């Protein structure tokens, strides 16, 4: 059986200092995992529990708009979640937003290790290699992570935000990005909403916070980007705000 690629890259000859990452770009269950199925109906595999709806398309458009290299996962978050630390109990979910995951029900420590080795670690190794490559070229990267979130979890109130910005200790890109939308009455931006970015063990912690690299995680509400047209529209909205944030970062670095 040919090994399933754990990641894909876009715009490999990009020149900008931006590195785009998309942890939950795909809902693919590789053939090596339960014969390519987790036992869920298509309805579940096409919603947020399996991947971040629309995030891949937004990332691809941003790669073009920003002339940025992008690294994207090629496996469902239900196979193994790349945006978790290896010891996080939610890295291999058996129940998610009301749905039991049959293909994970009996996954033991050995199966978890197999999935880590086949998918999780190759994805993170690819991120490390690209960051090292950019630094060696003199392009210390600004890392931009693209995700999406569902408008409403089961039995929870609706979420009002169009965009969420997640961050922990480093707000060099975050503040100018949020400020860009502050006077736009048509866009509601959440500051560490709908989730907190203060999570040690996630992708940005390993690849950005621990390296002292500027970074931002942008969540887009997935009903806004569930079509190709919506993905392009929101990439077109996000890109100018990122340019402003990058210019602010460059100015701060020059003044420092």
N, C-alpha and C positions, 0 to 999 in steps of 0.2 A: 504494500500500500504506500503510495507516494505521500510523504508528510504534508500536512496542510500548513500553508504559510500562516504564521502567527500575526503578521503585520503587512501593511503595504506602505509605500512611500509615494508622495506626489511632489512634483516640481523639484526634482533632485538638483537642478543647476541654479536654484534660486540664489539671489545675491543679497537679500535683505537680512538684517540681524534677527528676524523673527523665526522661531520654531513653533509651528502649530502641532498640537497633539490632540488625538481624539480617542479616548479610552474605550468608548462604547459605540464604535462606528458600525458594528455588524451584529446581525442576529444569527449568523451561521453557527450550526453545530457540526463540527468536523466529523467525518466518517469514523474516525478512530474513537469517538465518544458515543457509545451506545448505538453504533451503526448510523450515526448522523441524526439522531432524534433524542429529545429528552422526554418524550411522551406527552408533550403539551399540544393542544389544538392550535391551529394557525392563528386564531384570534389572540392567544396569549403570546405567541412568538412574534407577533407584529405589534405588540405594545411595549411600553417602557420597561417592563420587567426583563425583557430579553435584550434590549439595546436602547440607545438614545435616538429616538425617532428624529430623522431629519438632520442629525448632527454631522454625518459624513458629507452631505451635500453642502452644508454651510461651510465646513472646513475646506472642501475642494474649491469653492468660490473664493474664500478668503486667501487661499494659497496663490491664486491668480492675482487678486486685487492687491495683495501685499508683497508679491514676488517672494513668497515664503516657502520653505521646505515644510512638508507635513509628514508625520508618522501616525498611522491609524491602525487600530486593532482589526483582526480578521476573524474574530470568534465572539460568540455571545457572552455577555456578562454572566449568564447562567452556567456556562461551562466552567469558568473561573473568572473572578472579577479583577481586572488589572488595576483598578483604582482602590485597592485595599492592600494592606500589609499582609505578608504571608501568614502571620499568626492571627489575623483578624477573623473572628468566627463567622462573619458575613461574607467571606471570600468565596464560599461555595454554598449557595443558598438552597435550602430544601423546601422553604415556604416563602413566597414573596407576594406582597399586596393581595393576599387572599387566595393565591393559586399555589397548590402543592406541585412540586417539581418531581414527577415520578422518576426520571432518569438520575436524579441526585439522591433519592431517598436512601439508597444503600451505599452511597459513596463513602468509602472509609479513608483512613490516612494514606494508604498506598495509592488509591485512586486520586486523591487530592495531589499527592506528590507527582504522579504521572502527568496530570494536567498542568501543574506548575512548570514542570520541565519541558513540556511540549508547546505550551502557549504563553503562559505568564512571563517566564524568564526571557524567552527570545524577544518578546515585545519590549520589555524594559532594557534588555541589552542593546536593542536597536536605538532606543532613546539615548542611552549612555554614549553609544558610538557617535551619534550625530552631534550631540552636545560637545563631545571631545573634538570632533572634526571642526566644528564651527569655531571653537576656542583656538584651535591650532591655526586656523585661517585668520585670526585676529577679529573674529565676529562673535564676541561674547553674547550668547543669545538671550533675547527676551522671550520667555516661554508663554504661549497663549494656548490654553486648554479649552476645547469646545465640547459642551454637553447640552442636553436638553432635559426638560422636566415636564411631567404631566400636569395638566391644568387642575386636576382634582384626584387625589387618592381615594380609594373606597372608604366610605363612611367618614370622610374628612371634609372640611369646608373648602370651597373653591379658592384658588390662589390668584391674587390680583396682578401679579407681576408679569410683564412681557419678557424682561431680562432679569437674571439674577447674577450678581458678581460675588464670587467666593474668594476669600483671602484669609491669611493668618496674620503674620507679623509685618510683611512687606507690602506697603501700599503705593509704591512708586508708580505703577501703572494703573492701579485701581482708582485712586482719587481723581486724576484727570479724566479717566474714562467715565466715571459716574457723573462728574461735573459737566461733561459734554451734553448729557441728556437732561440735566437738571431743569432747564427751561423749556423742555419739550412736553406739552400737555398730553400728547398722544402716546407717550411711552413711559411706563411705570417700571423703574429699575429697583431691584431689591439689593440692599447692602447686606451680604451674608444671609440672603434669603433666596430660595426656600430652604436652603441648608446652610450650616455653618462651614466655613473653610478651615476651621481650627481643628484639623484632623491629622495627627501625626500618623504617618504610615500610608497616606494616599500618594498618588503619582507626583503631584507638585511638591510634596514634602521631600520625597526622595531625590527628585531631579532638579528642583529649583531652590527651595528653602535651605536644604542642607548644603547647597553649593553657593548660596548667596546670590543667586541669579534673579533678576526681576521677572515677575510672572503675574498672570491673572487667569482665573477660571471663569468663563462666561457660560451661563446656563440660558438657553432660549426655550420659551414655552413651546411644547412640541405641536400643539394644534396650529401654531403660526408657521411651522416649517415642515408640515407633512406632505407638501407638494414641491416639485422642482421650482415652481414659481415663487413659493414662499421662502424656500431656501436661498434663492438668489436675492430676493427683496431684503431679507434680514442680513445677509452678508453685506449687501450694499449699505445698509444702515450702520452696521457694526464697524466696517473698515475705516470710515473717517474718524470715528471715536478712537480707534486704536492708533491711527496716525498721530492724532493730537497727543495721546498718551506717550507714544514713542518720542515725539518731539520734546515733550516736557521732560522725559527721562534723559534725553541727550543734553538738554539745557542744564539740568541739575548736575549731570556728570561733568560737563565742561566748567561749571561754576565751582564744582567741588575740588 
